[in-house]
Amino acid sequence: MKFLDKLPRFAFFTGKGGVGKTSLACAAAVKLADAGKRVLLVSTDPASNVGQVFGLAIGNQITLVPAVEHLWAIEIDPQAAAQGYRDRIVDPVRGVLPKEVVKGMEEQLSGACTTEIAAFDEFTGLLTDESLVARFDHVLFDTAPTGHTIRLLQLPGAWNSFLEEGKGDASCLGPLAGLDKQRAQYKAAVDALADPLRTRLVLVARAQASTLREVARTHDELARLGLSQQFLVVNGVMPLREADSDPLAAALVHREQAALAAMPDILKGLPMDQVPLKAFDLVGLDALRQFLDAEDAHPASTDLAPAAALQAPSLGQLVDEIAAPGHGLIMVMGKGGVGKTTLAAALALELALRGLPVYLTTSDPAAHLAETLTGQLDNLAVSRIDPQVETQRYRNQVLASKGKHLDERGRALLEEDLRSPCTEEIAVFQAFSRIIREAGRKFVVMDTAPTGHTLLLLDATGAYHREIARQMANSGVHFTTPMMQLQDEGRTKVLIATLAENTPVQEAAFLQEDLRRAGIEPWAWIINNSVAATSSGSPLLRLRAAKEKPFIDAVASKHARRYAVVPLQAEEPVGLARLAALVKPHH
């Protein structure tokens, strides 16, 4: 495996949920430890199952893995870290600042940015503690900091005193508040990340066109921040031999090979490994030691009888309920790589085919679906929001309104803060909000909806909320009305998209919690790309179908009030006919 050749002391495994980062990190840790290296495995994944993989309780302290000589592990709990981080920032101002200001700070610090920063806060100690690092030859991190987090850490973090002096306000105060004390440690950590002699970034992906595009964007963002030592691992590649066993498997092999051949040029220049899809659960040492083998034995599952397709609600059954009022706002939310764009397009198309007026809008940079749909149906209009254009427009508005009364230092701080990733989220929401009013007379289907974190920022209480409201008033955009509409289930239906796998389901559950804190109750969940909803004869796919069922049961019984399952398709769901097929009942 190329990514293990001449591995420096630190290695970070980064990628979207469900691509196999934890499995890869655990297998790499075992391989290095078996070779006699002293290894520390660190997980900051909120859906971490490192302990489950090794069959022992790990927790938030360095723990020896008894079955593997030279291997230790630690699981950082991001939620606990975030609570500790909030307490450190808010507790000193209780009784000092007005209650509404404190309440506003707590609300701002309840979003995803804070959880990312808090987790980073925990493991920067591991990156910069020389006495600790000296104990290990390699420190492997499962779930690396995103470019989003690193950009936040590079901001000045001086907004707290700036606000107290009454000179201005911020667009992303929460995650930055109180960073000054850790500034030197954060700088040392970012320097370590950017040093190729100390750190290697392993981008983990699947052989899917959309996932590879996401990884290319991650690569570009991290490279711009100076993190250039990157390797690519494409995980879960369907073995070519499976094409002989089943038409669906053959179609998937063809799709994956085509996606790999057409991957973005920026990725083709990276050192790359492919890990074949395995026929076994990645739990236990034997499985981990086989995981990085280039080939594995033919699945010992040929005795499995061909399974009947799962009986579950179809996307069409959800559309029956959605269509009833004749108009409304439909928001498709979810983490990257779960197929939000495709699902939003399929929903919009089905509503239009039923003769209803529909407006489909997306902020997905890959606008191929919009191009496919435009002009195809008289009652379906399609637009794409360009996040870069909207962000620049938003920055210009804020600088023109807030910046004109600031001194040179204040304007410099404002310009720096507007480079925060949260600025893009708010700018895209501002663009979405201009479209929301259309939902009073037609269906508006939104792909890549604003995150719960953004909604929390916009609905924050106290002084911060008033500043945001004043700022929005200056731009001529009213945010209160869209927010009220999003919270009104009679006018808005939020659909959470996920996959029938551990990490995507847990991430969807965290998103649901975020939305509920913003006063928005998700209407339904959609489980996309389900093998269990097919009747494949491939041994590998039948095993995958069996593994999906507990997660589908969890969505149906624990997480969602209503749900639908969309089967894995033999062909990429692009174009009217293939999109329409996603909505049909399962066969």
C-alpha positions as CSV (number, residue, x, y, z in Angstrom):
1,M,0.0,0.0,0.0
2,K,1.5,3.3,-1.2
3,F,0.0,5.3,1.6
4,L,2.0,3.3,4.2
5,D,5.4,3.7,2.4
6,K,7.9,5.8,4.4
7,L,5.0,7.0,6.6
8,P,5.9,10.1,8.6
9,R,5.0,10.3,12.4
10,F,1.5,11.7,11.8
11,A,-1.1,10.4,9.4
12,F,-4.7,11.7,9.0
13,F,-7.5,9.8,7.4
14,T,-10.1,12.2,6.0
15,G,-13.2,11.7,3.9
16,K,-17.0,11.8,3.9
17,G,-19.0,9.7,6.3
18,G,-19.3,6.0,5.4
19,V,-16.3,5.8,3.1
20,G,-14.4,3.5,5.5
21,K,-11.9,5.9,7.3
22,T,-12.1,4.0,10.6
23,S,-11.6,0.6,9.0
24,L,-8.6,1.9,7.0
25,A,-7.1,3.6,10.0
26,C,-7.5,0.6,12.3
27,A,-6.1,-1.8,9.6
28,A,-3.1,0.5,9.0
29,A,-2.5,0.8,12.8
30,V,-2.4,-3.0,13.2
31,K,-0.2,-3.5,10.1
32,L,2.4,-0.9,11.5
33,A,2.2,-2.4,15.0
34,D,2.7,-5.9,13.6
35,A,5.9,-4.6,12.0
36,G,7.2,-3.5,15.4
37,K,6.3,0.2,15.3
38,R,4.8,1.8,18.4
39,V,1.5,3.2,17.2
40,L,-1.2,5.5,18.8
41,L,-4.6,5.4,17.0
42,V,-6.7,8.5,17.7
43,S,-10.4,8.7,16.7
44,T,-12.3,12.0,16.7
45,D,-15.2,10.5,14.8
46,P,-18.6,11.2,16.5
47,A,-19.8,7.9,15.2
48,S,-16.5,6.2,16.3
49,N,-16.6,2.4,16.4
50,V,-12.8,1.9,17.0
51,G,-13.5,0.1,20.3
52,Q,-16.1,-2.1,18.6
53,V,-13.6,-3.0,15.9
54,F,-11.1,-4.2,18.5
55,G,-13.7,-5.6,20.8
56,L,-12.8,-3.5,23.9
57,A,-13.8,-0.3,25.6
58,I,-11.4,2.5,24.8
59,G,-12.8,5.9,25.7
60,N,-11.1,9.3,26.2
61,Q,-7.7,8.0,27.5
62,I,-4.8,6.3,25.9
63,T,-5.5,2.6,26.2
64,L,-3.3,-0.4,25.4
65,V,-4.9,-2.8,22.8
66,P,-3.9,-6.1,24.6
67,A,-4.2,-8.3,21.5
68,V,-1.8,-6.2,19.5
69,E,1.7,-5.6,20.8
70,H,2.9,-2.0,20.3
71,L,-0.7,-0.6,19.7
72,W,-2.5,2.0,21.8
73,A,-5.8,3.8,21.1
74,I,-7.9,6.7,22.3
75,E,-11.4,7.9,21.3
76,I,-12.1,11.6,21.7
77,D,-15.8,12.2,22.3
78,P,-16.6,15.4,20.2
79,Q,-19.8,16.0,22.0
80,A,-18.1,15.9,25.5
81,A,-15.3,18.0,24.1
82,A,-17.7,20.5,22.7
83,Q,-19.5,20.8,26.1
84,G,-16.2,21.4,27.9
85,Y,-15.2,24.0,25.3
86,R,-18.6,25.8,25.7
87,D,-18.2,25.8,29.5
88,R,-14.6,27.3,29.3
89,I,-15.9,30.1,27.1
90,V,-19.2,30.9,28.6
91,D,-18.7,30.3,32.4
92,P,-16.3,33.3,32.9
93,V,-18.9,35.7,31.5
94,R,-21.9,34.5,33.5
95,G,-22.9,37.3,35.8
96,V,-20.6,39.7,34.0
97,L,-22.4,40.1,30.6
98,P,-26.2,40.5,30.3
99,K,-28.2,37.3,30.4
100,E,-29.4,37.7,26.8
101,V,-25.8,38.0,25.6
102,V,-24.8,34.9,27.5
103,K,-27.8,33.0,26.1
104,G,-26.9,34.2,22.6
105,M,-23.3,32.9,23.1
106,E,-24.6,29.5,24.2
107,E,-26.8,29.3,21.1
108,Q,-24.0,30.2,18.8
109,L,-21.8,27.6,20.4
110,S,-24.3,24.7,19.9
111,G,-23.5,24.2,16.2
112,A,-21.3,21.9,14.1
113,C,-18.4,24.5,13.9
114,T,-18.0,24.4,17.7
115,T,-17.9,20.6,17.7
116,E,-15.2,20.6,15.1
117,I,-13.1,23.2,16.9
118,A,-13.5,21.4,20.2
119,A,-12.4,18.1,18.8
120,F,-9.4,19.8,17.1
121,D,-8.7,21.5,20.5
122,E,-8.4,18.0,22.0
123,F,-6.0,16.5,19.5
124,T,-3.8,19.6,19.0
125,G,-2.4,18.5,22.4
126,L,-1.4,15.2,20.8
127,L,0.2,17.0,17.9
128,T,2.2,19.4,20.0
129,D,3.0,17.5,23.2
130,E,6.6,16.5,22.5
131,S,6.9,14.2,25.5
132,L,3.7,12.3,24.5
133,V,4.6,12.1,20.8
134,A,8.1,10.8,21.6
135,R,6.5,7.6,23.0
136,F,5.2,6.7,19.5
137,D,6.6,6.1,16.1
138,H,3.3,6.8,14.5
139,V,0.1,8.7,15.5
140,L,-2.8,7.9,13.2
141,F,-5.9,10.1,13.3
142,D,-9.3,8.8,12.2
143,T,-11.3,11.8,11.0
144,A,-8.8,14.5,10.2
145,P,-9.6,18.2,10.6
146,T,-11.4,19.6,7.6
147,G,-10.3,22.6,5.6
148,H,-13.3,24.3,7.2
149,T,-11.9,23.8,10.7
150,I,-8.3,24.8,9.8
151,R,-9.6,28.0,8.1
152,L,-11.4,28.9,11.3
153,L,-8.3,28.4,13.4
154,Q,-6.3,30.7,11.1
155,L,-8.6,33.6,11.8
156,P,-7.5,36.2,14.3
157,G,-9.9,35.2,17.0
158,A,-10.0,38.8,18.3
159,W,-13.7,39.3,18.0
160,N,-14.5,38.9,21.7
161,S,-12.6,42.1,22.8
162,F,-13.7,43.9,19.6
163,L,-17.3,43.3,20.5
164,E,-16.9,44.3,24.1
165,E,-15.3,47.6,22.9
166,G,-18.5,48.2,21.0
167,K,-16.7,48.6,17.6
168,G,-18.6,46.1,15.6
169,D,-20.2,42.7,15.3
170,A,-19.3,39.3,13.8
171,S,-20.8,36.9,11.3
172,C,-19.3,33.8,13.0
173,L,-18.5,34.8,16.6
174,G,-19.3,31.5,18.3
175,P,-16.6,29.2,17.2
176,L,-13.9,31.9,17.4
177,A,-14.7,33.2,20.9
178,G,-11.9,32.5,23.3
179,L,-9.4,31.1,20.9
180,D,-6.6,33.6,21.8
181,K,-5.3,31.5,24.7
182,Q,-4.7,28.5,22.4
183,R,-3.4,30.6,19.5
184,A,0.2,29.4,19.8
185,Q,-0.8,25.8,20.2
186,Y,-3.1,26.0,17.2
187,K,-0.4,27.6,15.1
188,A,2.0,24.8,16.0
189,A,-0.6,22.2,15.2
190,V,-1.4,23.7,11.8
191,D,2.4,24.0,11.1
192,A,2.8,20.3,11.9
193,L,-0.1,19.4,9.6
194,A,1.5,21.4,6.7
195,D,5.0,19.8,7.2
196,P,5.3,16.8,4.8
197,L,8.2,15.4,6.8
198,R,5.9,15.1,9.8
199,T,2.4,14.6,8.4
200,R,0.6,12.7,5.6
201,L,-3.0,13.2,4.7
202,V,-4.9,10.1,3.4
203,L,-8.0,11.0,1.4
204,V,-10.4,8.2,1.6
205,A,-13.1,7.8,-1.1
206,R,-15.4,5.4,-2.9
207,A,-15.3,4.6,-6.6
208,Q,-18.2,6.9,-7.3
209,A,-18.2,10.0,-9.5
210,S,-19.8,12.3,-6.9
211,T,-17.6,11.1,-4.1
212,L,-14.4,11.6,-6.1
213,R,-15.6,15.1,-7.0
214,E,-16.0,15.8,-3.3
215,V,-12.5,14.4,-2.5
216,A,-11.1,16.6,-5.3
217,R,-12.6,19.7,-3.6
218,T,-11.2,18.6,-0.2
219,H,-7.8,18.1,-1.8
220,D,-7.9,21.6,-3.3
221,E,-9.0,23.3,-0.1
222,L,-6.4,21.5,2.0
223,A,-3.7,22.2,-0.6
224,R,-4.5,25.9,-0.6
225,L,-4.0,25.9,3.2
226,G,-0.5,24.4,2.7
227,L,-1.4,20.7,3.4
228,S,0.1,19.3,0.3
229,Q,1.3,15.8,1.3
230,Q,-1.8,13.9,0.2
231,F,-2.4,10.3,-0.8
232,L,-5.7,8.8,-2.2
233,V,-7.2,5.5,-1.1
234,V,-10.3,4.3,-3.0
235,N,-12.1,1.9,-0.7
236,G,-14.7,-0.8,-1.3
237,V,-14.0,-1.3,-5.0
238,M,-16.2,-4.1,-6.4
239,P,-13.9,-6.9,-7.6
240,L,-14.0,-7.4,-11.3
241,R,-14.9,-11.1,-10.9
242,E,-18.3,-10.2,-9.3
243,A,-19.4,-9.0,-12.8
244,D,-19.8,-12.7,-13.7
245,S,-22.3,-13.5,-10.9
246,D,-25.1,-11.0,-11.4
247,P,-26.3,-8.2,-13.8
248,L,-26.5,-5.6,-11.0
249,A,-22.9,-6.5,-9.9
250,A,-21.8,-6.3,-13.5
251,A,-23.3,-2.8,-13.9
252,L,-21.7,-1.6,-10.6
253,V,-18.3,-2.9,-11.8
254,H,-18.7,-0.9,-15.0
255,R,-19.9,2.2,-13.1
256,E,-17.0,2.1,-10.7
257,Q,-14.3,1.5,-13.4
258,A,-15.8,4.4,-15.4
259,A,-15.8,6.7,-12.4
260,L,-12.1,5.8,-11.7
261,A,-11.2,6.4,-15.3
262,A,-12.9,9.8,-15.3
263,M,-11.8,11.0,-11.9
264,P,-10.7,14.7,-11.6
265,D,-7.2,15.3,-13.0
266,I,-6.0,16.7,-9.7
267,L,-6.5,13.3,-8.1
268,K,-4.8,11.4,-10.9
269,G,-1.5,12.9,-9.9
270,L,-1.7,11.6,-6.3
271,P,-0.3,8.3,-5.2
272,M,-3.3,6.0,-5.2
273,D,-4.3,2.7,-3.6
274,Q,-7.4,0.6,-4.3
275,V,-8.9,-1.6,-1.5
276,P,-11.4,-4.2,-2.8
277,L,-14.8,-4.5,-1.3
278,K,-14.7,-7.3,1.3
279,A,-17.0,-10.1,2.0
280,F,-16.6,-10.0,5.8
281,D,-17.4,-7.6,8.6
282,L,-14.4,-5.4,9.6
283,V,-14.5,-6.5,13.2
284,G,-11.7,-8.4,14.9
285,L,-7.9,-8.7,14.2
286,D,-8.2,-11.4,11.5
287,A,-10.5,-9.2,9.5
288,L,-8.3,-6.1,9.9
289,R,-5.2,-8.0,8.9
290,Q,-6.9,-9.1,5.7
291,F,-8.4,-5.7,4.9
292,L,-5.3,-4.2,3.2
293,D,-4.6,-7.3,1.1
294,A,-4.9,-6.5,-2.6
295,E,-7.1,-9.5,-3.1
296,D,-9.2,-11.7,-0.8
297,A,-10.6,-15.2,-1.3
298,H,-13.9,-15.5,-3.2
299,P,-16.7,-14.8,-0.7
300,A,-17.6,-17.8,1.4
301,S,-21.3,-16.7,1.1
302,T,-22.3,-18.7,-2.0
303,D,-24.5,-20.8,0.2
304,L,-26.7,-17.7,0.9
305,A,-30.0,-18.1,-0.9
306,P,-31.0,-15.2,-3.2
307,A,-32.7,-12.7,-1.0
308,A,-36.0,-11.2,-1.7
309,A,-36.0,-7.4,-2.0
310,L,-36.7,-5.5,1.2
311,Q,-40.3,-4.5,1.7
312,A,-40.2,-0.8,2.7
313,P,-42.0,2.4,1.8
314,S,-40.9,3.8,-1.6
315,L,-40.0,7.4,-2.5
316,G,-43.3,7.5,-4.5
317,Q,-45.3,6.9,-1.3
318,L,-43.6,9.9,0.3
319,V,-44.5,12.0,-2.8
320,D,-48.1,11.0,-2.4
321,E,-48.2,12.9,0.9
322,I,-45.9,15.7,-0.3
323,A,-48.1,16.4,-3.3
324,A,-51.4,16.7,-1.5
325,P,-51.3,20.5,-0.6
326,G,-50.4,21.4,-4.2
327,H,-47.5,23.6,-3.2
328,G,-44.8,24.0,-0.5
329,L,-41.1,24.0,0.3
330,I,-39.2,20.7,0.2
331,M,-35.7,20.7,1.6
332,V,-33.3,17.8,1.1
333,M,-30.6,17.8,3.7
334,G,-27.8,15.4,4.6
335,K,-24.0,14.9,4.6
336,G,-22.0,14.8,1.4
337,G,-22.0,11.6,-0.6
338,V,-25.5,10.4,0.2
339,G,-27.1,11.6,-3.1
340,K,-29.0,14.7,-2.1
341,T,-28.8,16.3,-5.5
342,T,-30.1,13.1,-7.2
343,L,-33.0,12.7,-4.7
344,A,-34.0,16.3,-4.9
345,A,-34.1,16.1,-8.7
346,A,-36.1,12.8,-8.6
347,L,-38.7,14.4,-6.2
348,A,-39.0,17.5,-8.4
349,L,-39.4,15.5,-11.5
350,E,-42.1,13.3,-10.0
351,L,-44.1,16.3,-8.7
352,A,-43.8,17.9,-12.2
353,L,-44.9,14.6,-13.9
354,R,-48.0,14.8,-11.8
355,G,-48.8,18.1,-13.4
356,L,-47.7,20.3,-10.4
357,P,-45.6,23.5,-10.9
358,V,-42.1,22.9,-9.5
359,Y,-39.0,25.0,-9.0
360,L,-35.8,23.0,-8.4
361,T,-32.8,24.8,-7.0
362,T,-29.3,23.5,-6.0
363,S,-26.0,24.8,-4.8
364,D,-24.2,21.6,-5.9
365,P,-21.1,22.6,-7.9
366,A,-21.7,19.7,-10.2
367,A,-24.7,21.0,-12.1
368,H,-25.1,18.1,-14.5
369,L,-28.6,17.3,-13.1
370,A,-29.8,20.8,-13.6
371,E,-28.5,20.7,-17.2
372,T,-30.2,17.3,-17.8
373,L,-33.6,18.7,-16.5
374,T,-33.6,22.2,-17.9
375,G,-36.3,22.7,-20.5
376,Q,-37.5,19.1,-20.4
377,L,-40.8,19.8,-18.8
378,D,-42.9,22.9,-19.1
379,N,-43.9,23.0,-15.4
380,L,-40.3,22.3,-14.0
381,A,-37.9,25.2,-13.7
382,V,-34.3,24.6,-12.6
383,S,-31.7,27.0,-11.2
384,R,-28.3,26.7,-9.6
385,I,-27.0,28.9,-6.8
386,D,-23.3,29.6,-7.2
387,P,-21.8,29.6,-3.7
388,Q,-18.8,31.6,-4.7
389,V,-20.8,34.3,-6.4
390,E,-23.3,34.5,-3.5
391,T,-20.5,34.6,-0.9
392,Q,-18.8,37.5,-2.7
393,R,-22.1,39.3,-3.0
394,Y,-22.7,38.8,0.8
395,R,-19.2,40.0,1.7
396,N,-19.7,43.2,-0.4
397,Q,-23.0,43.9,1.3
398,V,-21.6,43.5,4.8
399,L,-18.5,45.6,4.1
400,A,-20.6,48.3,2.6
401,S,-23.1,48.4,5.5
402,K,-21.0,47.5,8.6
403,G,-17.5,48.3,7.3
404,K,-18.1,51.9,6.5
405,H,-18.2,53.0,10.1
406,L,-15.2,51.0,11.3
407,D,-11.6,52.1,11.7
408,E,-8.7,50.4,9.8
409,R,-8.2,47.7,12.5
410,G,-12.0,47.0,12.7
411,R,-12.3,46.8,8.9
412,A,-9.4,44.4,8.7
413,L,-10.9,42.2,11.3
414,L,-14.3,42.2,9.5
415,E,-12.6,41.3,6.2
416,E,-10.8,38.4,7.9
417,D,-13.9,37.1,9.6
418,L,-15.8,37.2,6.3
419,R,-13.3,34.6,5.1
420,S,-14.8,32.2,7.6
421,P,-16.6,29.1,6.1
422,C,-19.7,30.2,8.0
423,T,-19.9,33.2,5.7
424,E,-20.5,30.9,2.7
425,E,-23.2,29.0,4.6
426,I,-25.0,32.3,5.5
427,A,-24.6,33.6,1.9
428,V,-26.1,30.5,0.4
429,F,-29.0,30.7,2.9
430,Q,-29.5,34.3,1.8
431,A,-29.8,33.2,-1.8
432,F,-32.2,30.3,-0.8
433,S,-34.3,32.8,1.2
434,R,-35.0,34.8,-2.0
435,I,-36.5,31.7,-3.5
436,I,-38.5,30.6,-0.5
437,R,-41.4,33.0,-1.2
438,E,-42.1,31.0,-4.4
439,A,-43.3,28.1,-2.3
440,G,-46.6,29.9,-1.5
441,R,-47.9,29.1,-5.0
442,K,-45.7,26.2,-6.3
443,F,-43.4,23.5,-5.1
444,V,-39.8,24.6,-4.4
445,V,-37.4,21.7,-4.0
446,M,-34.0,22.7,-2.5
447,D,-30.9,20.6,-2.7
448,T,-27.9,21.1,-0.4
449,A,-30.0,22.9,2.2
450,P,-28.3,25.1,4.8
451,T,-27.0,23.1,7.8
452,G,-28.6,23.2,11.2
453,H,-25.5,25.1,12.3
454,T,-26.3,28.0,9.9
455,L,-30.0,28.0,11.0
456,L,-28.9,28.2,14.6
457,L,-26.6,31.2,13.8
458,L,-29.4,33.0,12.1
459,D,-31.9,32.3,14.9
460,A,-29.5,33.0,17.8
461,T,-31.0,34.9,20.6
462,G,-30.0,38.0,22.5
463,A,-27.7,40.7,21.2
464,Y,-26.1,38.6,18.5
465,H,-29.5,37.9,17.0
466,R,-30.4,41.6,17.0
467,E,-27.1,42.4,15.2
468,I,-27.7,39.8,12.6
469,A,-31.3,41.0,12.1
470,R,-30.0,44.6,11.7
471,Q,-27.3,43.5,9.3
472,M,-29.8,41.6,7.2
473,A,-32.2,44.6,7.2
474,N,-29.4,46.7,5.7
475,S,-29.1,44.2,2.9
476,G,-32.8,44.3,2.1
477,V,-33.3,40.6,3.0
478,H,-35.7,39.6,5.7
479,F,-34.7,36.5,7.5
480,T,-37.4,36.2,10.1
481,T,-40.1,35.2,7.7
482,P,-38.0,32.4,6.0
483,M,-37.1,31.1,9.4
484,M,-40.7,31.0,10.5
485,Q,-41.6,29.2,7.3
486,L,-38.9,26.6,7.8
487,Q,-40.3,25.9,11.3
488,D,-43.9,25.5,10.0
489,E,-44.4,21.9,8.9
490,G,-47.5,22.9,7.1
491,R,-45.4,24.9,4.6
492,T,-42.0,23.2,4.7
493,K,-41.0,19.5,4.7
494,V,-37.4,18.7,5.6
495,L,-36.2,15.4,4.2
496,I,-32.9,13.9,5.6
497,A,-31.0,11.7,3.2
498,T,-28.7,9.0,4.4
499,L,-27.3,5.5,3.6
500,A,-27.9,2.2,5.4
501,E,-24.5,2.3,7.1
502,N,-23.3,3.1,10.6
503,T,-21.6,6.4,10.1
504,P,-24.1,8.0,7.7
505,V,-27.0,7.1,10.0
506,Q,-25.3,8.5,13.1
507,E,-24.4,11.7,11.2
508,A,-28.0,12.1,10.0
509,A,-29.1,11.7,13.6
510,F,-26.7,14.5,14.7
511,L,-28.1,16.7,11.9
512,Q,-31.6,16.0,13.1
513,E,-30.6,17.1,16.6
514,D,-29.2,20.3,15.2
515,L,-32.4,21.0,13.2
516,R,-34.5,20.4,16.3
517,R,-32.5,22.9,18.3
518,A,-33.3,25.4,15.5
519,G,-37.0,24.6,15.9
520,I,-37.3,22.5,12.7
521,E,-38.7,19.0,12.9
522,P,-37.6,16.8,10.0
523,W,-40.6,15.4,8.2
524,A,-39.0,12.2,6.8
525,W,-35.8,10.3,6.2
526,I,-34.7,8.8,2.8
527,I,-32.3,5.8,2.8
528,N,-30.6,6.0,-0.5
529,N,-28.6,3.4,-2.6
530,S,-29.9,0.4,-0.6
531,V,-28.7,-3.0,-1.7
532,A,-31.3,-4.6,0.6
533,A,-34.0,-3.1,-1.6
534,T,-32.7,-5.1,-4.6
535,S,-32.7,-8.8,-5.3
536,S,-29.1,-9.2,-6.3
537,G,-27.6,-12.7,-6.8
538,S,-24.0,-11.5,-6.2
539,P,-22.5,-13.1,-3.0
540,L,-20.8,-9.8,-2.0
541,L,-24.0,-7.7,-2.5
542,R,-26.1,-10.2,-0.6
543,L,-23.8,-9.9,2.3
544,R,-24.0,-6.1,2.1
545,A,-27.8,-6.3,2.0
546,A,-27.8,-8.4,5.3
547,K,-25.5,-5.8,6.9
548,E,-27.9,-2.9,5.9
549,K,-31.0,-4.3,7.6
550,P,-30.2,-3.3,11.2
551,F,-29.5,0.3,10.1
552,I,-32.8,0.4,8.1
553,D,-34.6,-0.9,11.2
554,A,-33.0,1.7,13.4
555,V,-34.2,4.5,11.0
556,A,-37.7,3.0,10.9
557,S,-38.1,2.4,14.6
558,K,-35.9,5.0,16.3
559,H,-35.0,8.0,14.2
560,A,-37.7,8.8,11.6
561,R,-41.4,9.5,11.9
562,R,-41.7,8.3,8.3
563,Y,-39.1,7.0,5.8
564,A,-38.5,5.7,2.3
565,V,-35.9,3.4,0.9
566,V,-34.4,3.9,-2.6
567,P,-32.8,0.8,-4.2
568,L,-29.3,0.8,-5.5
569,Q,-29.5,1.4,-9.3
570,A,-27.7,-0.5,-12.0
571,E,-27.2,2.7,-13.9
572,E,-26.2,6.2,-12.7
573,P,-29.5,8.0,-12.0
574,V,-29.0,10.8,-14.5
575,G,-31.6,11.9,-17.0
576,L,-35.4,11.9,-16.9
577,A,-36.1,8.1,-17.2
578,R,-33.5,7.0,-14.7
579,L,-34.5,9.7,-12.2
580,A,-38.2,8.7,-12.6
581,A,-37.2,5.1,-11.8
582,L,-36.0,6.1,-8.3
583,V,-39.6,6.9,-7.3
584,K,-41.2,3.7,-8.4
585,P,-42.2,1.0,-6.0
586,H,-39.5,-1.7,-5.4
587,H,-39.7,-4.9,-7.4
